[in-house]
Amino acid sequence: MSQYFELKEKTEHGTERDPVWYVEFDMKKTGPRTCPFYVDRHWHPECEILYVEKGTLELEHNLNTILLHEGDIVLIDPEDLHEITGCSDDTIHHAILFDPKMLSTNNKDAFQLDIIDPFLSHELGFTTIISPDLLAYSLISELVEELIRIMKKHDKYWIYEAKVLLFRLMLASYEMKLFVKKNVDLSEEQRLGIDRYKMIQTYIEEHYRQEIHLEELAELIDCSENYVGRLFKRISHDSPIHYLIQFRIEKACELLKNTTMPVLDIALAVGFTNVSYFIRQFKEFKHTTPLKYRKSF
């Protein structure tokens, strides 16, 4: 989960003026503490472009598991549920996130009506995997690699160049028939389950400082407590309460790393009412004590 927080932290630093973000994940540079690569199941309002430079990754996208190989490009629509796992400790991949609303205008021209509006309303979405054997790969990969180059360079005019390339990416996807109707491969039950899971996870992440019980999660989605447990387990392979504890521990790690707050105050700040229990849970998840974790930075 720690790399999920790293990704979330980096993407939240964007602004309305610069609504494009880039992160490179090179496990050889990151070091053994975070190998193999893993970003927990999550979603966000931005589009995400992944480019696998080296190695193999496993992508879970809207509950479907896909193996990604070197050269593969992934286009993830806004709000899509996804999780990424490295299959080795030497993977390199690039992530570009952008707010699709940056491509929208008030002019109701053909580009807006045929491409941007249907995309923003979730009627259309990207083809998820663009692999080297597809006819469209050459053009899409050229645009993605140029985006990466511009994001790395990050000069005075990078955002202008990036926006032009994103317009070209949308046009290329339209011309090459890479847009598809959204969620046609999901049953109504699957869509409802994903929506409910998102509601539960969002509630936990917004209220982790307070006591949370299965009963209130059940009331949140108007279902039984047993259903909440089964749903969360089916999608995340975890229980809601275990996820809550893990989320609190990750928030505690942020405070240990970035503040001088005493351990007791941190425990209380992230929702634990007993410091001894907090330390036990911290050791279970991080295999070290809070103080040793702080000293490692």
C-alpha positions as CSV (number, residue, x, y, z in Angstrom):
1,M,0.0,0.0,0.0
2,S,2.9,2.4,0.6
3,Q,3.5,2.9,-3.2
4,Y,-0.3,3.6,-3.5
5,F,0.3,6.5,-1.1
6,E,3.4,7.6,-3.0
7,L,1.5,7.7,-6.2
8,K,-1.5,9.5,-4.6
9,E,0.8,12.1,-3.0
10,K,2.5,12.9,-6.3
11,T,-0.7,13.1,-8.3
12,E,-2.3,15.4,-5.7
13,H,0.4,18.0,-6.3
14,G,-1.1,19.1,-9.7
15,T,-2.9,22.3,-10.2
16,E,-5.7,23.6,-12.4
17,R,-2.9,25.3,-14.5
18,D,-0.8,22.1,-14.8
19,P,-3.3,19.2,-14.8
20,V,-0.8,16.6,-16.0
21,W,1.5,14.5,-13.8
22,Y,4.3,12.0,-14.5
23,V,5.9,9.3,-12.3
24,E,8.7,6.8,-13.3
25,F,8.9,3.6,-11.3
26,D,12.3,1.9,-11.6
27,M,12.6,-0.8,-9.0
28,K,16.4,-1.0,-9.4
29,K,16.6,2.7,-8.3
30,T,13.9,2.4,-5.7
31,G,15.7,-0.3,-3.8
32,P,14.8,-3.6,-2.1
33,R,12.5,-2.0,0.5
34,T,9.7,-1.7,-2.1
35,C,10.4,-4.6,-4.4
36,P,8.5,-6.0,-6.2
37,F,6.4,-3.1,-7.3
38,Y,2.9,-3.0,-5.9
39,V,0.2,-0.3,-6.0
40,D,-3.0,-1.3,-4.1
41,R,-6.4,-1.3,-5.6
42,H,-7.5,2.3,-6.2
43,W,-9.1,4.7,-8.6
44,H,-9.0,8.4,-9.4
45,P,-10.7,11.1,-11.5
46,E,-7.8,11.3,-13.9
47,C,-6.9,9.3,-17.0
48,E,-3.8,7.2,-16.5
49,I,-1.3,6.1,-19.2
50,L,1.1,3.3,-18.3
51,Y,4.0,2.3,-20.4
52,V,6.0,-0.8,-19.5
53,E,9.6,-0.2,-20.4
54,K,11.0,-3.4,-18.8
55,G,9.8,-6.5,-17.1
56,T,6.3,-7.9,-16.5
57,L,3.5,-6.4,-14.5
58,E,0.1,-7.8,-13.5
59,L,-2.8,-5.4,-13.9
60,E,-6.2,-5.9,-12.3
61,H,-8.6,-3.6,-14.1
62,N,-12.2,-3.5,-13.1
63,L,-11.8,-7.0,-11.6
64,N,-10.2,-8.5,-14.7
65,T,-6.6,-9.6,-14.5
66,I,-4.2,-8.8,-17.4
67,L,-0.5,-9.6,-17.7
68,L,1.5,-6.7,-19.1
69,H,4.8,-7.3,-21.0
70,E,7.6,-5.0,-22.1
71,G,6.4,-2.4,-24.6
72,D,2.7,-2.6,-23.6
73,I,0.8,0.6,-23.2
74,V,-2.3,0.8,-20.9
75,L,-4.9,3.5,-21.1
76,I,-7.1,3.6,-17.9
77,D,-10.2,5.6,-17.9
78,P,-11.2,8.0,-15.0
79,E,-12.8,6.2,-12.0
80,D,-11.7,2.7,-13.2
81,L,-10.7,0.4,-10.4
82,H,-7.2,-0.9,-10.8
83,E,-4.3,-2.5,-9.1
84,I,-0.7,-3.1,-10.3
85,T,1.8,-5.7,-9.2
86,G,5.4,-6.2,-10.5
87,C,6.2,-9.8,-11.4
88,S,9.9,-9.3,-10.8
89,D,12.2,-6.9,-8.9
90,D,13.6,-5.1,-11.9
91,T,10.5,-3.7,-13.6
92,I,10.5,-0.2,-15.1
93,H,7.3,1.5,-16.1
94,H,6.0,5.0,-16.5
95,A,2.7,6.6,-15.4
96,I,1.2,9.7,-16.8
97,L,-2.0,11.0,-15.3
98,F,-4.1,13.8,-16.7
99,D,-7.4,15.4,-16.0
100,P,-9.5,14.8,-19.2
101,K,-11.5,18.0,-18.5
102,M,-8.4,19.9,-19.6
103,L,-9.3,18.9,-23.2
104,S,-12.8,20.2,-23.0
105,T,-13.9,23.6,-24.5
106,N,-17.1,25.6,-24.6
107,N,-17.1,25.3,-28.4
108,K,-19.5,22.6,-29.5
109,D,-17.4,21.7,-32.5
110,A,-17.2,18.1,-34.0
111,F,-14.1,17.2,-31.9
112,Q,-15.9,18.2,-28.7
113,L,-19.2,16.5,-29.6
114,D,-17.8,13.3,-31.2
115,I,-14.9,12.6,-28.8
116,I,-14.6,14.8,-25.7
117,D,-18.2,14.9,-24.6
118,P,-18.9,11.1,-24.9
119,F,-15.6,10.5,-23.1
120,L,-16.3,12.8,-20.2
121,S,-19.8,11.4,-19.8
122,H,-18.4,7.9,-19.6
123,E,-20.2,6.7,-22.7
124,L,-16.9,6.0,-24.4
125,G,-13.6,4.7,-22.9
126,F,-10.2,3.7,-24.0
127,T,-9.2,0.3,-25.2
128,T,-7.3,-0.8,-22.2
129,I,-4.2,-2.5,-23.6
130,I,-2.3,-1.3,-26.7
131,S,0.2,-4.1,-27.4
132,P,3.0,-4.0,-30.0
133,D,1.1,-6.4,-32.3
134,L,-1.8,-3.9,-32.8
135,L,-1.9,-1.8,-35.9
136,A,-2.4,1.3,-33.8
137,Y,0.6,0.6,-31.6
138,S,3.2,2.5,-33.7
139,L,1.3,5.8,-33.6
140,I,0.2,5.5,-30.0
141,S,3.6,4.5,-28.7
142,E,5.2,7.4,-30.5
143,L,2.8,9.9,-28.8
144,V,3.3,8.3,-25.4
145,E,7.1,8.2,-25.6
146,E,7.1,11.9,-26.7
147,L,4.9,12.7,-23.7
148,I,7.4,10.9,-21.4
149,R,10.2,12.9,-22.9
150,I,8.4,16.2,-22.5
151,M,7.5,15.4,-18.9
152,K,11.0,14.5,-18.0
153,K,12.4,17.6,-19.7
154,H,9.8,19.8,-17.9
155,D,10.9,23.0,-19.5
156,K,9.1,26.3,-19.6
157,Y,6.6,25.2,-22.2
158,W,6.1,21.5,-21.2
159,I,2.4,21.9,-20.4
160,Y,1.6,23.3,-23.8
161,E,3.4,20.5,-25.6
162,A,1.8,17.9,-23.3
163,K,-1.7,19.3,-24.0
164,V,-1.2,19.2,-27.8
165,L,0.1,15.6,-27.5
166,L,-3.0,14.6,-25.5
167,F,-5.3,16.1,-28.1
168,R,-3.4,14.0,-30.7
169,L,-3.7,10.9,-28.5
170,M,-7.5,11.4,-28.3
171,L,-7.7,11.9,-32.1
172,A,-5.5,8.9,-32.8
173,S,-7.7,6.7,-30.5
174,Y,-10.8,7.9,-32.4
175,E,-9.3,7.4,-35.8
176,M,-7.9,4.0,-35.0
177,K,-11.2,2.9,-33.4
178,L,-9.7,2.5,-30.0
179,F,-12.6,4.0,-28.1
180,V,-15.2,1.4,-26.8
181,K,-18.5,1.6,-25.1
182,K,-18.0,1.7,-21.3
183,N,-18.4,-1.3,-19.1
184,V,-20.1,-3.5,-21.7
185,D,-18.0,-6.4,-20.4
186,L,-19.3,-6.0,-16.8
187,S,-22.6,-7.3,-15.6
188,E,-25.0,-5.1,-13.6
189,E,-24.1,-7.0,-10.5
190,Q,-20.4,-6.4,-11.1
191,R,-20.9,-2.7,-11.7
192,L,-23.0,-2.3,-8.6
193,G,-20.4,-4.2,-6.6
194,I,-17.6,-2.0,-7.8
195,D,-19.6,1.2,-7.0
196,R,-20.4,-0.1,-3.5
197,Y,-16.8,-1.1,-2.9
198,K,-15.7,2.4,-3.8
199,M,-18.2,3.9,-1.4
200,I,-16.9,1.8,1.4
201,Q,-13.2,2.4,0.7
202,T,-13.8,6.2,0.3
203,Y,-15.7,6.3,3.6
204,I,-12.9,4.5,5.4
205,E,-10.3,6.8,3.9
206,E,-12.3,9.9,4.9
207,H,-13.2,8.8,8.4
208,Y,-10.2,6.7,9.5
209,R,-9.5,8.9,12.5
210,Q,-12.8,7.9,14.1
211,E,-14.2,4.5,15.1
212,I,-15.7,2.6,12.2
213,H,-17.9,-0.4,12.6
214,L,-19.3,-2.9,10.0
215,E,-22.8,-1.7,11.0
216,E,-22.3,1.8,9.7
217,L,-20.6,0.5,6.5
218,A,-23.7,-1.7,5.9
219,E,-26.0,1.3,6.4
220,L,-23.8,3.3,4.0
221,I,-24.6,0.9,1.1
222,D,-28.0,-0.3,2.4
223,C,-26.9,-3.9,2.7
224,S,-26.2,-6.4,5.5
225,E,-23.0,-6.6,7.4
226,N,-22.3,-10.1,6.0
227,Y,-22.6,-8.7,2.5
228,V,-20.2,-5.9,3.3
229,G,-17.6,-8.4,4.5
230,R,-18.1,-10.7,1.5
231,L,-18.0,-7.8,-1.1
232,F,-14.9,-6.3,0.3
233,K,-13.2,-9.7,0.6
234,R,-14.1,-10.6,-3.0
235,I,-12.8,-7.4,-4.5
236,S,-9.8,-6.5,-2.2
237,H,-9.0,-10.0,-0.7
238,D,-9.1,-8.2,2.6
239,S,-11.7,-7.3,5.3
240,P,-12.9,-3.7,5.8
241,I,-11.5,-3.5,9.3
242,H,-8.1,-4.9,8.3
243,Y,-8.0,-2.3,5.5
244,L,-8.9,0.4,8.0
245,I,-6.0,-0.6,10.2
246,Q,-3.6,-0.8,7.3
247,F,-4.7,2.6,6.1
248,R,-4.1,4.1,9.6
249,I,-0.6,2.6,9.7
250,E,0.2,4.2,6.3
251,K,-1.0,7.6,7.6
252,A,1.1,7.1,10.7
253,C,4.1,6.4,8.5
254,E,3.6,9.8,6.8
255,L,3.5,11.5,10.2
256,L,6.6,9.6,11.4
257,K,8.5,10.6,8.3
258,N,7.4,14.2,8.0
259,T,6.8,15.4,11.5
260,T,8.4,15.3,15.0
261,M,5.1,14.3,16.7
262,P,5.5,11.9,19.6
263,V,4.4,8.3,18.9
264,L,1.4,8.6,21.3
265,D,0.1,11.7,19.5
266,I,0.5,10.0,16.1
267,A,-1.4,6.9,17.3
268,L,-4.3,9.1,18.5
269,A,-4.1,11.3,15.3
270,V,-4.7,8.3,13.0
271,G,-7.5,6.7,15.0
272,F,-5.9,4.4,17.5
273,T,-7.1,4.8,21.1
274,N,-4.4,2.5,22.6
275,V,-0.7,3.2,21.9
276,S,0.3,-0.4,22.8
277,Y,-2.1,-1.8,20.3
278,F,-0.9,0.8,17.7
279,I,2.7,-0.3,18.2
280,R,1.7,-4.0,17.9
281,Q,-0.2,-3.4,14.7
282,F,2.7,-1.2,13.3
283,K,5.2,-4.0,13.9
284,E,2.8,-6.5,12.2
285,F,2.5,-4.4,9.0
286,K,6.0,-2.8,8.9
287,H,8.1,-5.4,10.7
288,T,9.7,-2.7,12.8
289,T,8.8,-0.2,15.5
290,P,7.5,3.3,14.9
291,L,10.7,4.8,16.3
292,K,13.0,2.6,14.2
293,Y,10.9,3.5,11.2
294,R,11.3,7.2,11.9
295,K,15.1,6.8,12.3
296,S,15.4,5.1,8.9
297,F,14.8,8.4,7.1
